[in-house]
Amino acid sequence: MSFYSQMALAALGLLKSKGQVMTLVRSTVGAYDTSTGAAAETSVNYSVNGVSISMPSAGIGQTSVERGDKKVIIESGVVVPSLSDSMIIQGIEHELLDVKTVDPSGEAVIYILHCRSGG
């Protein structure tokens, strides 16, 4: 087992013990159905361990950070998040504005997300 695999396991242990279970939602649009006039959308939910932290208020209004935005740190190894996904945190759906992979050696240890609720 590599050093960074061990780091990912350590991060997972901390996220499980100090964080919460969240849901990453991946929606995909299927083929256009001429009989309904719409494309079918399917969603797959992934349970991930993570922590949610309020973004620092110092950056509000000066950058792309808005009041209520969250920094979310989630485990690696379940799913690679993308900007088209959303996160459900304590029952509230959030869009992903940024996804950063912490992968010092090319092996993901954690993901850091910038999230914003819709309301």
N, C-alpha and C positions, 0 to 999 in steps of 0.2 A: 504494500500500500504506500502510495507516494505521500510526501509531506502535506501537499495541498488536499489530498483525499482525507487525511487526518484532520486538517483544518476545517474542511466541509462538515465532517462528522462532529467536531467540537462546536461549530456554529449551529448545527442542527440541534444538538443537545441543549444549548443555551436558548435557542428560539422555542423549543418545546417547553422548557422549564420556566422561562421568563416571559414568553410571548403568548400568542393565541392562534387558534386555527382560523384561517381566512379562506376565501374561495376566489380562485382566479377563473374567470369565465372567458372562454374562447368561442366566439360566434363565427360561423361560416355561412355564406350565402350560397345556396345551391342553384340549380338550373332554373331558368325562367319557365313557369308553367302557364301556357297560353289559356288554359281553361279557367284559371283563377286570376290571371293578369298580374301575378306577382311571383317573386322568387321565394322559395322556401328557405327559411333560416333555421339552422340547428345550432345548439349550444352544448358545449362540453364543459363541465365543472371539474376543477382540480382543487383538492384540499391541500393547502400549504401552511406550514408553520411560519409565523412572522411576528414582527413588532411594528406598531404604528406610532409615529412620533410627529407632533405638530411641527410644521416648518418654522424656522426662526422668524419672529415678527420684524426683525431688522431689514429683511429683504422685501417686505410687502410694499408694493407700489413702485419699487425701483427695478425690479426684474420681472420675470414671468410668474413669480410667486404671488398668490392671492390669499387673503384671509381664509382660513379653513383648510388650506392645502396640507397634505400629509407626506412625510417621508416614510416609506414602508420598506422594511428589510425582510426578504423572504429567503427560504432555504433553496439550495440548488438541488438538482437531481430528480425533481418531479416534472417540471415543465419549464421551458425557456419562455419567459414572458415577452410579449410584443406590444407595440403601441395600439394595436387593434383590439387587445384584450381589455377586460375591466376587472376590478377587484371588488369583492363584497367584504366590507369590514364592519363588524357589529351590525349587520343587517342593512347597511347603506352601500349602494353601488357607487363606485368611483371610477372615473376614466383614468387611463395611464397617459401621462404627459411626457414622461421620460423613463427610460429603462437603462440602467447601468449594470454591467456585469463586472463583478470583482473576480478576476481570473489572472492572478499574477504569473502563472505558468501556462496559461491556455486552458486550464481546468477550472470551471466555475466553482467558486466557494459560496458566494451569496449573490443575490440580485438586490439592487437599490432602486426603488421606484418613486417617482414623483406622481402623486395621485390627487385628484380633485373630485369632490362630490358634485352631483348634478344639481343640487338644490341648495 
